[in-house]
């Protein structure tokens, strides 16, 4: 007999993590619980979306600790790690902004979840993905418990591997009059940062157990790669990872704790001290760069880049002397890939900055329409150095290499001892032919992207 969606479990149901249903089932064709948040978007709420931030608890481990892939796999961890080491490479998926908030976008959500699930099942053993990392905005509109089943558990019911996540703004913004204990981050933590291997009330009759990440920010450690995940808070824009205290001690966002600054410092210091040779990815929901034209009657798309957040990250990287091999974000509902050139520690690095925020929720143009007319679409291989505002490291160039404002899609990432390969796989939303995949390869030793 299926469990009630409202059932609450006081004790762990399993001693072993469960990731899928075992027997594939047919796709749903509609929501079980239709999203009814549109009525909340009043002018008053719109004002709160650009000024209300949220506090959060510190991670349960120490700032320099990592969360291992082996731990997430439970008793199969040693087997999974051995298979990766035998293949001499790790493969995994990354997606962002997957939740459907309306009936019209429900099919796109299912198409992307089906695409990553199919990719898992059809891959040869040596190239099979070991996990999926979600870049945030899992559940729209405001991370409510009652929507987790339709927007997360049901779409990924047949994905047989761990799904890690950092919260997006829609997973953390608190709507006025939300009952205490029902805040979105509380629900997120129950499903991704649980201290026990349980099936949560949000999973309904399905069997995927909650993840046991140490917090809303954490570092995932796996063979050949470390992913440093940051929580960029609940604003529509900009991304916020700290209180942003100025030189006079005044805090711009006093509600936001500074845990993540110490965390990022400790993580980079560990990489430096241990001479870590694998790929280092920084994952955060709000993108450091998002396209807007240099001049003209229109601005950029729905979401902007975040120079202050990037400045804080860059400053810590500069102080420690370690820079990530790639930055990967969501939030802007399209695909964008940039290459940023920096002089760092006397060396010339070229670093991919990737936005993958089109994994089911919606796809928006990079430039908003103007007076009902479609805005000119930016080209590829375009110099956009003007987006790199007041860099905290010596930046020598920023190029928009490739974009896609038509398709949904997901990232497939491969890391080995020498390279990090990131491929965007478009998924057609309409049935028309999707764009061709886009791939960037990073040489780990000399920190250059091609």
C-alpha positions as MATLAB code, in Angstrom:
seq = 'XXXXXXXXXXXXXXXXXXXXXXXXXXXXXXXXXXXXXXXXXXXXXXXXXXXXXXXXXXXXXXXXXXXXXXXXXXXXXXXXXXXXXXXXXXXXXXXXXXXXXXXXXXXXXXXXXXXXXXXXXXXXXXXXXXXXXXXXXXXXXXXXXXXXXXXXXXXXXXXXXXXXXXXXXXXXXXXXXXXXXXXXXXXXXXXXXXXXXXXXXXXXXXXXXXXXXXXXXXXXXXXXXXXXXXXXXXXXXXXXXXXXXXXXXXXXXXXXXXXXXXXXXXXXXXXXXXXXXXXXXXXXXXXXXXXXXXXXXXXXXXXXXXXXXXXXXXXXXXXXXXXXXXXXXXXXXXXXXXXXXXXXXXXXXXXXXXXXXXXXXXXXXXXXXXXXXXXXXXXXXXXXXXXXXXXXXXXXXXXXXXXXXXXXXXXXXXXXXXXXXXXXXXXXXXXXXXXXXXXXXXXXXXXXXX';
ca = [
       0.000    0.000    0.000;
       1.506    3.373   -0.977;
       2.490    5.687    1.837;
       0.483    8.819    2.323;
       2.229   11.983    1.121;
       1.599   13.444    4.550;
       3.095   10.497    6.429;
       5.883   11.467    8.819;
       8.642    9.021    9.618;
      10.193    9.266   13.071;
      12.876    6.641   12.385;
      15.011    5.775    9.352;
      13.166    3.408    7.060;
      16.304    2.089    5.381;
      19.865    1.381    6.474;
      20.885    1.873    2.828;
      20.290    4.823    0.475;
      17.698    4.225   -2.234;
      17.869    6.233   -5.463;
      15.113    4.950   -7.750;
      12.066    2.749   -8.047;
      13.854   -0.218   -9.626;
      11.197   -0.803  -12.279;
      10.820    2.119  -14.743;
       7.328    3.554  -14.921;
       5.466    5.718  -17.400;
       5.865    9.486  -17.359;
       3.208   11.559  -15.625;
       1.209   13.811  -17.928;
       0.214   16.458  -15.426;
       0.740   17.725  -11.903;
      -0.810   15.825   -9.033;
      -0.801   19.125   -7.126;
      -1.017   22.048   -9.593;
       1.073   25.073   -8.677;
      -1.119   27.958   -7.564;
       1.501   30.552   -6.642;
       0.757   32.994   -9.463;
      -1.717   34.836   -7.259;
       1.129   35.618   -4.833;
       2.985   37.782   -7.329;
       1.599   41.094   -6.137;
       3.522   44.349   -6.345;
       4.334   44.005   -2.649;
       5.858   40.558   -3.135;
       7.840   41.787   -6.130;
       9.457   44.378   -3.872;
      10.353   41.725   -1.300;
      11.998   39.555   -3.959;
      14.757   42.133   -4.364;
      15.356   42.934   -0.689;
      14.503   39.896    1.478;
      17.403   37.585    2.263;
      17.362   34.585    4.594;
      19.609   33.297    7.340;
      20.726   29.673    7.461;
      22.472   27.234    9.733;
      26.185   26.480    9.475;
      27.125   23.171    7.895;
      27.371   20.336   10.390;
      30.981   19.572    9.479;
      34.063   21.775    9.830;
      34.789   24.457    7.175;
      37.667   22.460    5.712;
      35.851   19.109    5.617;
      34.518   17.476    2.466;
      31.543   15.202    1.833;
      32.623   12.118   -0.086;
      30.809   10.504   -2.985;
      31.494    7.147   -1.345;
      29.491    8.200    1.715;
      26.502    9.171   -0.425;
      26.468    5.733   -2.085;
      26.415    3.904    1.247;
      27.608    0.303    1.144;
      28.070    0.585   -2.627;
      30.517    3.456   -2.168;
      33.701    1.409   -2.364;
      32.414   -0.347   -5.492;
      31.534    2.959   -7.188;
      34.900    4.529   -6.348;
      36.721    1.429   -7.606;
      34.825    1.533  -10.904;
      35.749    5.208  -11.379;
      39.396    4.502  -10.641;
      39.410    1.517  -12.991;
      37.930    3.679  -15.768;
      40.463    6.419  -14.894;
      37.702    9.031  -15.224;
      34.530   10.204  -13.518;
      31.337   11.245  -15.297;
      28.395   13.143  -13.843;
      25.450   15.377  -14.715;
      24.694   18.982  -13.736;
      21.375   20.780  -14.204;
      19.769   24.004  -13.018;
      16.253   25.416  -12.722;
      14.409   22.188  -13.416;
      11.080   22.671  -11.632;
       7.962   23.396  -13.679;
       5.700   26.055  -12.223;
       2.947   25.852  -14.842;
       1.194   23.229  -16.950;
       2.765   24.636  -20.114;
       6.301   23.943  -18.855;
       5.555   20.532  -17.340;
       6.564   18.662  -20.542;
       9.945   20.435  -20.681;
      10.712   19.405  -17.104;
       9.921   15.770  -17.915;
      11.964   15.847  -21.144;
      15.116   16.956  -19.326;
      14.700   14.507  -16.446;
      14.086   11.757  -19.008;
      17.164   12.836  -20.975;
      19.564   12.578  -18.026;
      17.943    9.314  -16.906;
      18.249    7.846  -20.397;
      21.853    9.029  -20.638;
      22.594    7.190  -17.408;
      20.986    3.919  -18.516;
      22.418    3.899  -22.063;
      25.998    4.765  -21.092;
      28.695    2.114  -21.150;
      29.814    1.091  -17.671;
      33.103    3.004  -17.924;
      31.339    6.286  -18.790;
      28.206    5.925  -16.656;
      27.442    9.041  -14.563;
      28.141    8.634  -10.850;
      25.776   11.367   -9.657;
      23.765   14.437  -10.587;
      24.508   17.872   -9.118;
      21.594   20.338   -9.101;
      22.443   24.054   -9.318;
      19.282   25.210   -7.579;
      15.668   26.209   -8.211;
      14.478   22.654   -7.829;
      10.922   23.522   -6.774;
       8.911   26.528   -7.949;
       7.661   28.890   -7.048;
       8.867   29.058   -3.486;
      10.135   25.620   -2.513;
       6.902   24.535   -0.867;
       6.731   21.011    0.498;
       3.577   20.098   -1.434;
       5.307   20.681   -4.786;
       8.424   18.550   -4.190;
       6.710   15.353   -5.360;
       5.682   16.700   -8.772;
       8.797   18.762   -9.438;
      11.566   16.607   -7.989;
      10.725   13.105   -6.795;
       8.416   12.093   -9.643;
      10.521   13.434  -12.559;
      13.698   11.786  -11.211;
      12.036    8.606   -9.936;
      14.075    6.446  -12.365;
      17.443    8.217  -11.958;
      19.469    5.562  -10.095;
      22.207    7.656   -8.508;
      22.662   10.345   -5.838;
      21.308   13.824   -6.585;
      23.191   16.563   -4.727;
      22.018   20.188   -4.696;
      22.605   23.738   -3.578;
      19.425   25.790   -3.037;
      18.347   28.426   -5.518;
      16.430   31.574   -4.720;
      13.136   29.763   -5.359;
      14.190   27.073   -2.887;
      14.790   29.639   -0.150;
      12.608   32.774   -0.464;
      10.075   32.947    2.367;
       6.619   34.099    1.337;
       4.971   36.304    4.006;
       2.785   34.353    6.459;
       4.595   31.064    5.818;
       3.992   28.924    8.940;
       7.002   28.409   11.182;
       8.698   25.140   10.300;
       7.461   25.283    6.698;
      10.143   27.660    5.410;
      11.613   26.543    2.055;
      15.132   26.019    3.449;
      13.677   23.813    6.182;
      12.073   21.657    3.505;
      15.237   21.685    1.393;
      17.320   20.601    4.382;
      14.912   17.771    5.188;
      15.337   16.408    1.666;
      19.012   17.155    0.977;
      20.708   17.708    4.361;
      19.000   15.068    6.469;
      20.964   13.421    9.261;
      19.258   10.089    8.611;
      18.559    7.829    5.640;
      14.807    8.354    5.465;
      12.056    8.640    2.933;
      10.621   12.092    3.579;
       6.984   13.137    3.474;
       7.732   14.998    0.216;
       8.581   11.736   -1.603;
       5.039   10.452   -1.204;
       4.782    6.841   -2.370;
       8.239    6.851   -3.982;
      11.348    5.393   -2.418;
      14.241    7.817   -3.027;
      15.810    8.515    0.342;
      16.881   11.959    1.495;
      20.441   13.077    0.840;
      22.729   13.615    3.831;
      24.751   16.640    2.731;
      26.284   18.557    5.655;
      24.521   21.808    4.758;
      23.184   24.176    2.119;
      26.835   24.800    1.220;
      29.315   21.928    1.059;
      32.159   20.391   -0.921;
      31.591   17.137   -2.762;
      34.781   15.109   -3.020;
      35.035   12.392   -5.672;
      37.884   10.849   -7.658;
      39.346   13.427  -10.061;
      37.019   16.280   -8.993;
      35.918   18.494   -6.117;
      32.769   20.570   -6.404;
      32.579   23.511   -3.997;
      28.889   24.371   -3.682;
      27.834   27.787   -2.368;
      24.359   29.036   -1.424;
      23.703   32.426   -3.052;
      20.527   33.159   -1.066;
      16.961   34.129   -1.895;
      17.033   37.361   -3.886;
      15.953   37.363   -7.506;
      19.152   39.353   -8.065;
      21.933   39.710   -7.038;
      23.496   36.591   -5.542;
      24.559   37.006   -1.913;
      27.007   34.677   -0.119;
      27.764   36.829    2.960;
      26.712   39.916    4.902;
      28.934   42.024    2.584;
      30.529   44.004    5.404;
      32.283   47.169    4.225;
      35.564   48.633    5.501;
      33.689   50.548    8.212;
      32.047   47.407    9.559;
      28.588   48.125    8.138;
      26.737   45.043    6.916;
      24.653   45.391    3.770;
      22.842   42.108    4.500;
      22.996   41.706    8.312;
      20.678   38.678    8.235;
      23.135   36.674    6.127;
      25.884   34.906    8.109;
      29.489   34.886    6.875;
      29.987   31.126    7.256;
      30.675   30.643    3.563;
      33.647   33.014    3.477;
      35.456   30.906    6.076;
      34.283   27.752    4.315;
      35.608   28.803    0.904;
      38.900   29.937    2.437;
      39.343   26.613    4.231;
      38.442   24.584    1.146;
      40.910   26.405   -1.094;
      43.589   26.232    1.587;
      43.141   22.465    1.785;
      43.540   22.228   -1.984;
      46.735   24.241   -1.794;
      48.218   22.495    1.235;
      47.538   19.008   -0.129;
      48.671   19.879   -3.668;
      45.335   18.555   -4.872;
      45.721   17.651   -8.558;
      42.095   17.071   -9.550;
      39.582   19.397  -11.158;
      38.084   22.114   -8.934;
      34.581   23.352   -9.823;
      32.773   26.159   -8.031;
      28.992   25.737   -8.236;
      26.588   28.503   -7.212;
      23.020   29.255   -8.263;
      23.350   32.923   -9.261;
      25.794   33.365  -12.177;
      28.809   35.684  -11.947;
      28.191   36.646  -15.599;
      24.930   36.857  -17.559;
      24.688   38.618  -20.901;
      23.475   42.150  -21.503;
      24.312   44.328  -24.526;
      26.870   47.139  -24.077;
      24.509   49.792  -25.483;
      21.025   50.132  -26.885;
      17.419   50.535  -25.742;
      17.230   47.203  -23.909;
      19.094   45.652  -21.057;
      19.951   42.019  -20.642;
      17.655   39.098  -20.039;
      15.602   38.287  -16.982;
      18.638   37.941  -14.701;
      21.938   39.777  -14.394;
      25.438   38.755  -13.384;
      26.822   39.297   -9.897;
      30.058   41.263   -9.753;
      30.051   41.742   -5.955;
      29.644   38.026   -5.284;
      32.353   37.206   -7.828;
      34.576   39.858   -6.272;
      34.317   38.178   -2.876;
      35.113   34.780   -4.369;
      38.007   36.178   -6.395;
      39.456   37.968   -3.368;
      39.546   34.735   -1.359;
      41.049   32.864   -4.302;
      43.721   35.540   -4.617;
      44.558   35.498   -0.921;
      44.873   31.714   -0.789;
      46.491   31.361   -4.199;
      44.048   28.818   -5.702;
      41.596   29.412   -8.542;
      38.850   26.976   -9.668;
      39.082   25.338  -13.076;
      35.443   26.207  -13.846;
      32.467   28.151  -12.463;
      29.022   26.637  -13.114;
      25.691   28.326  -12.306;
      21.986   28.342  -13.110;
      19.345   31.052  -12.468;
      19.348   32.693  -15.921;
      16.986   30.472  -17.909;
      19.191   29.712  -20.893;
      22.656   28.371  -21.695;
      25.692   30.658  -21.736;
      29.387   29.767  -21.855;
      32.078   32.355  -21.238;
      35.852   32.175  -21.123;
      37.484   34.523  -18.650;
      41.213   35.185  -18.977;
      43.044   36.072  -15.780;
      46.622   36.611  -14.704;
      46.789   34.664  -11.470;
      49.905   34.104   -9.412;
      52.091   35.065  -12.336;
      50.361   32.605  -14.692;
      47.802   33.057  -17.454;
      44.593   31.097  -16.844;
      41.540   30.750  -19.085;
      38.492   29.710  -17.093;
      35.019   28.623  -18.292;
      32.047   30.358  -16.651;
      28.946   28.373  -17.584;
      25.260   29.120  -17.044;
      22.918   26.129  -17.287;
      19.588   27.413  -16.020;
      17.353   25.868  -18.680;
      16.815   22.347  -17.366;
      13.027   22.320  -17.496;
      11.531   25.403  -15.861;
      11.669   27.754  -18.824;
      13.928   29.203  -21.511;
      14.351   32.974  -21.813;
      16.187   35.082  -24.398;
      19.520   36.598  -23.414;
      18.093   40.060  -24.197;
      14.534   41.050  -23.319;
      12.113   42.041  -26.093;
      11.675   45.784  -26.623;
       8.170   47.186  -27.191;
       6.944   43.765  -28.270;
       9.730   43.235  -30.774;
      12.342   40.517  -30.399;
      15.690   41.967  -29.387;
      18.773   41.205  -31.489;
      20.316   37.914  -30.434;
      23.972   38.154  -29.428;
      26.479   36.289  -31.526;
      28.986   33.745  -30.324;
      32.688   34.383  -29.754;
      31.792   37.943  -28.721;
      34.008   40.148  -26.555;
      31.987   41.020  -23.451;
      34.769   42.333  -21.243;
      32.477   45.155  -20.136;
      30.579   42.602  -18.006;
      33.649   42.012  -15.824;
      33.120   44.973  -13.513;
      35.869   45.911  -11.018;
      37.499   42.467  -10.913;
      39.325   41.467   -7.734;
      41.870   39.527   -9.784;
      43.728   40.713  -12.877;
      41.194   39.967  -15.597;
      42.434   40.335  -19.164;
      39.368   39.370  -21.160;
      35.892   37.858  -21.208;
      34.405   36.133  -24.265;
      30.871   34.837  -24.763;
      31.773   31.645  -26.598;
      28.376   30.024  -27.081;
      24.756   30.413  -26.056;
      21.398   28.717  -26.547;
      18.129   30.561  -25.903;
      15.891   28.043  -27.637;
      16.426   24.651  -26.031;
      16.323   23.148  -22.585;
      19.356   21.091  -21.650;
      21.812   19.567  -19.200;
      25.544   19.282  -18.653;
      27.545   16.076  -18.839;
      30.930   16.470  -17.163;
      33.970   14.199  -17.370;
      37.147   14.563  -15.320;
      40.301   12.502  -15.435;
      43.892   12.997  -14.316;
      44.631   15.646  -16.949;
      41.376   17.182  -18.220;
      37.955   18.498  -17.283;
      35.443   18.187  -20.147;
      32.060   19.944  -19.884;
      29.401   19.360  -22.545;
      26.029   21.068  -22.803;
      23.442   18.726  -24.300;
      20.424   20.598  -25.698;
      16.975   19.055  -25.288;
      14.325   20.307  -27.701;
      11.271   21.782  -26.035;
       9.121   21.743  -29.191;
      10.064   18.579  -31.059;
      12.101   20.542  -33.583;
      15.764   19.703  -33.973;
      17.835   20.903  -31.031;
      21.082   22.808  -31.417;
      24.324   20.870  -31.508;
      26.079   20.122  -28.194;
      28.722   22.532  -26.927;
      31.938   21.281  -25.323;
      34.790   22.961  -23.514;
      37.927   21.140  -22.353;
      40.114   22.423  -19.517;
      43.732   21.340  -19.188;
      44.156   20.877  -15.449;
      47.920   21.362  -15.340;
      48.142   24.694  -17.141;
      44.597   25.866  -16.271;
      43.589   26.683  -19.850;
      40.281   26.103  -21.626;
      39.862   25.154  -25.252;
];
